[in-house]
Amino acid sequence: MKIYKCLDLFCGAGGAAAGYHRAGFEVTGVDNKPQHHYPFRFIQYDAMKILSAWQIPGFLESIFGDDHHFDLVHLSPPCQGYSWSVAPHNKTNFSRYIDQARLYLSSISIPYVLENVFGARSHMINPLLLCGSMFCLPIRRHRLFELSPGLFFMTPHCSHPRKTIHISGSTKHKGLYSPEPSLYQRSIAMGIDWMTDRELSEAIPPAYTEFIGEHMIDYLISIEFHKEIY
């Protein structure tokens, strides 16, 4: 059985990557900062430069070597420029990559998943909303996932429990959820046990991308099946 490969751009410490791995992907992560806790193959490089130079002959080989063919691109661009927890006058201090990344992705002939916070909704096209409650996780952590044009998956029902654990890099909503959960409690709630406190605050639960990854593998299998027939 073919092993499908996912390129995880703006990878952080690997929350999304773990989900794709559980779904059956072989994952390679890229970030412009060192990610010592990333659990899979990691290359330190500028994600936007990879997208912008994707079509240049020999470029991908120069970065990834012989293992430079990918079946899926996942992107989690920095969210601070879109986040509601960042004051409006401070958002200009952060780069917004979503619109430019989509332009680059339109010239790449493989499926993509573009993830960001709910505050990026106006910059995303028909995104899926995923929440911890959809996967029986005791967290309220809404994230949006834009899929390649033409792709759409039905999502589980979002129903928050009475008590949730707050996972955030901001203190804006402190006290609205379970009071002062420990790193251990938040790690268990997220399904992540290899990150520092800071890394965890910026991660997404692997359950989100495991769900998407399983659907993506079904899609990729169906594409190859139709190619064989026709």
N, C-alpha and C positions, 0 to 999 in steps of 0.2 A: 504494500500500500504506500502511495506517495506521501512523503512528509512535506507539508506546506510550510512556507517560510514567511515570517512577518518581520518587517522593518519597523522598529519602535522609535520614532523620532521625538525629541524633547522627552526622553524616557524617564528622567528622574531616577528614583531608587527602585522602580520596577513593579509598581502595583498593577498597572495595565499589562505588563509583560507576563506576570505570573498567571493572569487569567487566560491569555492567549496560549500559554504553555499548557495549561490544564485542558484547554479545548483541543489541543493536538498540534499546535504550531511549534516550529523551531524559531526562536526569537533572537534578533540582534538589536541591541539598543544603541542609540546615538544621543549624545548630549554634549553641550559645549563646556560643561563642568565635569570634573571627576566624579564618578559615582561608584564609590568603593563597595557599596552594599548591593549593587545591581546583580541579580542572581544568574544572569545569562551572559552570553557574549556581548562585550561592550566596546564601543569605539568612541573616543572623544573627538568630536568634530562639530562644526556648525550645521545644524539641521537644515536651515534655509539655504545654505550654500549647496547642500546635497540636492535639494529639490530643484534649485535653479540650474544646476549643471547636469541634471539627470541624463539628458539626451546627448551629451557630449561623448563621442566615442572614446572608450577607455577610461572614462572618469570613475565609474562605479568600481571597476577593477582596481583602480589605484587606491581606493579607500577600503574596499572589502576583500580584495584578492579574488581568488577563483570562486569563492562563495558569495557572489554578488547578484544572484537572481532571486527576486522576491515575488511572492504571490499576493501580499497584502501590505499596505502602508498604514500604520497608525500614527496619529499626531496628537500630542497634548501640549499645544503652545502655552507659554506662560499666561496665567489667568488674571494677574493683578490689574492689567489694563482694562479688564471687563468686569471685575468683581464688584458687587454691591458693598462689600466690606471695606473697600478702599475709597477714601473721600474723593469726590469729583475733581477737586483741584490738584490731587496727587496722581490721578490716573495718567496724566500726560507724561509722567516720569517713567512710564512703562511702555514697552513696545507692544503693538498689536499686530499679530502675524496672520490671523485667520484669513482675511481677504486675499492677501498676497499668496499665501500657501495654496489656496484653492485655485488660483490662476496657474500655478506651477503644476498642481495635481491634474488639471484638465488636459495636460499634454502627456501624462503618464498613463499607459494602457493597462494598469492593474487597479483593482478596487482599493478604496481608502476608507478610513474611519477617522473623523476629526472630532476630538473631544474638548469640551471646555465647560466653564461654570454657567449657571443659569443667566447671569448678567450678560452673557455673550449672545443671547437668543436672537437679537436683531441682526447679528452678523452671520448667522447660520441658516442653512436652507433645510427646512423640514426635518429638524433634528428629533431623535428619539430622546425621551426623558427617562432616565433610570434612577432608582432610589434604593437605598438599603432595604426598605421594607418589602420590596418586590422579591427579595432573596432571603427573607427571614433574618436579616441582620438588624440588630437593635440600634440602627443609626438613621438619622435623616440627613442624607447627603445627596442632593439632587445634582446630577450631571447630564449634560446634553451630548449627544453623539450624532454627528452628521455623517451619513453614508454616501457612497458614490451615487451619482444620479441613477435613478431607476431601482435602487435597492430600498427595501423597507421591511422591517420585522415587527410582528405583533409583540407587544411587551406585557409582562405581568401587571397585575393591579397594584397601585400604590396605596398603601393603607398603613399609616404610622401607628406604632404602639404608643401607649400612654407615656412610657418612659423611654427616652432615647439618649444615646451617648453623643455628645457634640464633638465633631472632629473638624478643626479649623485652624488656620494659621493666624486668625484674627481673634481679638478678645471682645469684639463688638457685641456678640450674642452670648457672652458668658453669663451663666446662671439661668438661661432659658431651658436647659435640658438637665440631665443628671448632673449634680454638682461635682466639679473637680474630679473627673475620672482619671485614674492613673494611666501611665503609658501602657501597662499590661492590660488594663481593661479596654483601652482604645484599640490596642493591637488585636485582641481577641474579637472585638466587635467588627473590625475591618477585615479580619481574615488574613492579617499580615503579622509576621513574627520576626522580621529581619531588619526593620528600619529603626532609625533614631526618632526621637520625638519630632524634630523638625521635618524629617523626611516623611513621616507618617501624616503630618498635617497637610502636606501637599499632594498626597497620593489618592488614588481611587481604589475602591475595593476590587480585588481580582474577580469577584463574582460578576461584576458588570461586563468585563471583557471576555470572561469565560462564556457568558451567555451570547454575546455578539460573535465571538470566535467560532462557537459551534455552528451558528447559522451561516457564517462566512465559509466554513469548510463545506457545508452542504451545498452552498452556492457554487463554490469552486469545483466540486465534484460534478455537479450538474452541467457546468460549462464544458468540462472535459468530456463528459458523456456525450453531449450533443456534438462536439467536434469529431468524436470517433464515428458517430452515426452519419454525419453529413460530410 
